Amino acid sequence: MTTEKVPHTEVDDTSLDSLGDVSLQIRLIMGQVDLTIGELLKLKKGSVIPLEKEKNEPFELHANGNHVASGEVVVVNEKYGVRITHIVDPDSK
């Protein structure tokens, strides 16, 4: 079976109006780490798990499981937010 990449086409705003109420699950991926079960069982309140991501590396923003953007964490009115620093090019996937 062969798959053909469909070229990305520009869409005007009026054709997106009908999608305005569709819900998406948005996740901010801060990093990951592999632990053994033994290491996991040793965790307690106050334990720190270092992640593989470097200090100044952007976080990944995923929509319905797809990496769509990158950004940095900010604080807005005492709550966390994300400043988008890069939009993933759909053609690069």
C-alpha positions as a Markdown table, in Angstrom:
| # | Residue | x | y | z |
|---|---|---|---|---|
| 1 | Met | 0.0 | 0.0 | 0.0 |
| 2 | Thr | 1.4 | 3.4 | -0.9 |
| 3 | Thr | 0.4 | 6.7 | 0.7 |
| 4 | Glu | 0.4 | 10.0 | -1.1 |
| 5 | Lys | 1.0 | 13.2 | 0.8 |
| 6 | Val | -1.8 | 15.7 | 0.1 |
| 7 | Pro | -0.5 | 19.2 | -0.4 |
| 8 | His | -1.5 | 21.8 | 2.2 |
| 9 | Thr | -3.8 | 24.4 | 0.8 |
| 10 | Glu | -4.7 | 27.8 | 2.2 |
| 11 | Val | -8.2 | 28.1 | 3.6 |
| 12 | Asp | -10.1 | 31.3 | 4.0 |
| 13 | Asp | -11.6 | 32.3 | 7.3 |
| 14 | Thr | -15.2 | 31.9 | 6.1 |
| 15 | Ser | -14.7 | 28.2 | 5.3 |
| 16 | Leu | -13.5 | 27.7 | 8.9 |
| 17 | Asp | -16.6 | 29.3 | 10.5 |
| 18 | Ser | -18.5 | 26.0 | 10.8 |
| 19 | Leu | -15.6 | 24.5 | 12.8 |
| 20 | Gly | -15.6 | 27.3 | 15.4 |
| 21 | Asp | -17.4 | 25.2 | 18.1 |
| 22 | Val | -15.5 | 21.9 | 17.6 |
| 23 | Ser | -13.6 | 21.0 | 20.8 |
| 24 | Leu | -9.9 | 20.0 | 20.8 |
| 25 | Gln | -7.8 | 18.5 | 23.6 |
| 26 | Ile | -4.8 | 20.8 | 24.0 |
| 27 | Arg | -1.8 | 19.5 | 26.0 |
| 28 | Leu | 1.5 | 21.2 | 26.8 |
| 29 | Ile | 4.3 | 18.6 | 26.8 |
| 30 | Met | 7.0 | 19.7 | 29.3 |
| 31 | Gly | 9.3 | 16.7 | 28.8 |
| 32 | Gln | 9.6 | 13.1 | 29.6 |
| 33 | Val | 11.9 | 10.7 | 31.5 |
| 34 | Asp | 12.2 | 7.0 | 31.7 |
| 35 | Leu | 12.0 | 5.5 | 35.2 |
| 36 | Thr | 12.2 | 1.9 | 36.4 |
| 37 | Ile | 9.4 | 0.6 | 38.6 |
| 38 | Gly | 11.8 | 0.7 | 41.5 |
| 39 | Glu | 12.6 | 4.4 | 41.0 |
| 40 | Leu | 8.9 | 5.1 | 40.7 |
| 41 | Leu | 8.1 | 3.3 | 43.9 |
| 42 | Lys | 10.7 | 5.4 | 45.8 |
| 43 | Leu | 9.0 | 8.7 | 44.9 |
| 44 | Lys | 7.5 | 10.6 | 47.8 |
| 45 | Lys | 6.1 | 14.0 | 48.4 |
| 46 | Gly | 8.8 | 16.5 | 47.6 |
| 47 | Ser | 10.7 | 14.2 | 45.2 |
| 48 | Val | 12.0 | 15.9 | 42.1 |
| 49 | Ile | 12.1 | 14.2 | 38.7 |
| 50 | Pro | 14.5 | 15.8 | 36.3 |
| 51 | Leu | 13.2 | 15.9 | 32.7 |
| 52 | Glu | 15.3 | 15.4 | 29.6 |
| 53 | Lys | 14.3 | 18.9 | 28.2 |
| 54 | Glu | 17.0 | 21.6 | 28.6 |
| 55 | Lys | 16.2 | 24.8 | 30.6 |
| 56 | Asn | 15.6 | 27.1 | 27.6 |
| 57 | Glu | 14.1 | 24.6 | 25.3 |
| 58 | Pro | 10.5 | 25.3 | 24.2 |
| 59 | Phe | 7.6 | 23.1 | 25.3 |
| 60 | Glu | 5.5 | 21.3 | 22.7 |
| 61 | Leu | 1.8 | 22.2 | 22.3 |
| 62 | His | -0.3 | 19.2 | 21.1 |
| 63 | Ala | -3.9 | 19.4 | 19.7 |
| 64 | Asn | -5.6 | 16.0 | 19.7 |
| 65 | Gly | -2.2 | 14.3 | 20.0 |
| 66 | Asn | -0.6 | 16.2 | 17.1 |
| 67 | His | 2.4 | 18.5 | 17.7 |
| 68 | Val | 1.1 | 21.9 | 16.3 |
| 69 | Ala | 3.2 | 24.5 | 18.0 |
| 70 | Ser | 6.0 | 25.2 | 20.5 |
| 71 | Gly | 6.0 | 27.8 | 23.2 |
| 72 | Glu | 7.1 | 29.0 | 26.6 |
| 73 | Val | 5.3 | 29.1 | 29.9 |
| 74 | Val | 4.2 | 32.5 | 31.1 |
| 75 | Val | 2.1 | 33.6 | 34.1 |
| 76 | Val | -1.1 | 35.5 | 33.4 |
| 77 | Asn | -3.2 | 36.8 | 36.3 |
| 78 | Glu | -1.6 | 34.3 | 38.7 |
| 79 | Lys | -2.3 | 31.4 | 36.3 |
| 80 | Tyr | 0.0 | 29.6 | 33.9 |
| 81 | Gly | -0.3 | 30.2 | 30.2 |
| 82 | Val | 1.7 | 29.5 | 27.0 |
| 83 | Arg | 3.3 | 32.1 | 24.7 |
| 84 | Ile | 3.4 | 30.5 | 21.2 |
| 85 | Thr | 6.9 | 30.9 | 19.8 |
| 86 | His | 6.6 | 28.6 | 16.7 |
| 87 | Ile | 3.8 | 27.1 | 14.6 |
| 88 | Val | 4.6 | 23.7 | 13.1 |
| 89 | Asp | 4.4 | 23.7 | 9.3 |
| 90 | Pro | 1.8 | 21.2 | 8.3 |
| 91 | Asp | 3.8 | 20.4 | 5.2 |
| 92 | Ser | 6.8 | 19.3 | 7.3 |
| 93 | Lys | 5.0 | 16.3 | 8.8 |
